[in-house]
């Protein structure tokens, strides 16, 4: 039995209130509560069971055909999981999921539902990508109830919905893409996926700030949230997991866009390293940890004479406020002042690094550019810098050193706390405790 009710939903966070107010009680945003009518249906009771009655293939996962994508998912696609994929318009969300759907179709039935394109458009893309997907179940509809019913009819084990903002629910008299529609639609998708053990991919639009459009509660309802990250000037794209109930958060997968679709990059460190610029002043190689693996990245710095009374401090790929802190530590404990200089820092390849392990390579790159001295060849470094000028150890130190040795680096400057008991063959590991020691060793 259903009953119509009226609530006031916040367009920012999705919180609901029984009466209108000028300010949302949850996120404190002003003038965001809008009146919405919706129906509440009583869910059918479910019978309890025991772990012993579950199927034997609990650990089974579908392979998507892309090892990089399987890594981001935590080892593969879990039956019954709901994966939300967001990204800028034109980044390739539909292309990638159509390739994945074609790969999965070789193992299980797949249903591809779209509310943005016609079936002819999907067919043209399939021909352009050279996909063997003639038996894939296709559906062009915006009614979420019909999409789920058709997926149930064709016994689909994997469902792709492109996109969530175009879907509408019969019980919600709101425009497509509204807060009420998104909450109700995602709720029905999650219920369908869990009850029928169907894995669901949902494409979501993003806002100007880069977040998935809609209330934050939508991200809480799904199992996995993935974001497309790419530089418009580069043909490489990265997919990062910001939430994953079946794997590690922060995992990234690197892909290259070609005329025949996406190709995975098996050695991501190669695209983040530019051998030509490593031999120039202001360039230092570091080892960043992303998810469950190490990535070698090139940190570039440029120190130029300031032409104004307010020197510029610009950082791309690292925290800009962290840069100001590091420059203060360099002046106090490194006996080097760049207070009147413009300082620019960049991470090659468009990668965003959120860990403090790149503190030491950032300062070494700045000193290299300021003194116009090239850092030694085949040198790699990492380490966190404290306010007292000490070099603090970071996590997975031994794994970072091993990754550098595999890439052919012969010398590593690391925190003394990260010195391994036995260094990998072919690389000399130098442990430092203070910033001054690191500067003497590197520049």
Residue, then its C-alpha position, 0 to 999 in steps of 0.5 A: x500500500x502506498x501513501x503520498x506525502x509531502x517533504x522538503x528536500x535540500x538540493x545540496x545535501x539531500x536532507x529532508x524536513x517536515x516543514x520549510x525553513x530558510x536554512x537546511x538543518x543538516x548542511x546549513x545551506x540557505x534557501x535550498x529546501x524545496x517542496x516535494x511530493x512522493x509516495x512511500x511504499x511498504x517494503x516486503x519482509x525478507x526471511x532471515x538465513x544463516x551463513x551456512x546456507x549461502x552459496x559457495x561462490x561468495x568470493x567470486x568476482x566478474x573480470x571486466x577484461x581490464x586489469x587496471x579496472x579490476x584493480x580499482x574495483x578491488x580485484x573484479x566486479x562483485x555480483x550485487x555491487x552498485x558502482x557509481x562512475x562520475x566524470x566530466x562530459x566527454x571524458x569517455x564514461x560511456x565508451x569505457x563501460x560499453x567496452x567493459x559490458x562487451x567483455x563481461x558479455x562473454x561470461x554473463x548476460x549483460x543489459x545496457x540501458x541508456x536514457x541519453x542516446x538512441x540504440x543507433x548511437x550505441x550501435x555506431x559506437x560498438x562498430x567504431x570500437x570493433x566490439x563483438x557485442x551483437x547479442x548484448x541486451x540494449x534498452x533506450x528508456x528513462x523509466x527506472x521501473x521499466x529498466x529494472x523489469x527488462x533487466x530481470x526479464x533477460x536474466x542479466x547479471x550485469x546492468x549498465x545505466x547511462x545515466x542516473x540523471x536521466x532516469x525518472x521514477x513513477x512515484x516521484x513527481x519531480x523533474x529528472x535529475x532532481x534530488x528526490x528522483x536521484x534518491x528514489x532511483x538509486x534506492x530502487x537500483x540498490x534494492x534490485x541489485x541486492x535482491x537479485x545478485x545483479x552487478x550494476x554500473x551507474x553513470x553520474x554527471x558531475x558539477x563544476x566543482x568536480x563532484x557527482x551531481x546530486x545529494x551526498x547520500x547517493x554516494x553513501x547508498x552505493x558500494x563503490x564510487x569511481x571518478x574519471x580524472x584526466x588532463x584535456x591536453x593528454x590522451x591518458x585518463x585515470x580512474x580513482x576509487x574514492x569509496x569501495x566496500x570491496x577493496x582499497x580506497x584511493x586505487x587508480x587505474x590508468x588508461x590511454x584513449x585511442x581510436x579503438x577505445x580505451x587501452x590500459x597502461x600496464x606501467x603507469x610510472x612510465x607516463x609520469x616520468x620524463x627522462x629528458x627533463x629529469x636531467x635539468x635543474x629543478x627536477x627530482x623523481x619521487x615515489x608516491x603510493x597510490x592505493x596498493x602500488x608505488x608510482x614513480x613521479x617527477x616533481x618539477x620546480x621553478x624559482x624565478x625572480x619576483x617582480x612584485x612585492x607579493x611573490x607567487x606561490x603556485x602548486x599543481x598536483x600537490x597541496x598549495x598550503x603545504x608548499x608555503x609551510x615547506x618554504x618556511x622550513x627551508x628558510x629556517x632549517x635549510x639556510x636558504x631563503x626564497x622569500x623574494x622569489x616566485x616559486x612554482x611546483x608541478x607534478x608531471x602527468x597531471x597526477x594529484x598527490x595527497x600524501x606528505x611523502x613528496x615533501x622532501x622531493x619538493x624542497x630538493x627540486x626547489x633548491x635545485x632550481x634556485x642554485x641552478x644545479x642538476x640533481x644526480x642522475x638515477x636519484x630518487x627520494x621521498x620523505x615527510x618533513x616536520x616543522x623542526x626540519x626532521x625527516x619523518x618516515x612514511x608508510x611502505x618505505x621498503x616497497x617504494x625503494x623496490x619499485x625505484x630499483x625496478x625502474x633502474x634508479x641507482x640511488x635513493x635518499x630516504x628517511x632514516x626510519x625507512x632504511x631497509x635491513x637489506x637494500x635491493x640489488x643495484x640501488x644505494x639507499x642513503x638514510x637522512x634524519x635532517x633536511x640539511x643532511x638531505x641537501x648535502x647528499x642531493x644538491 
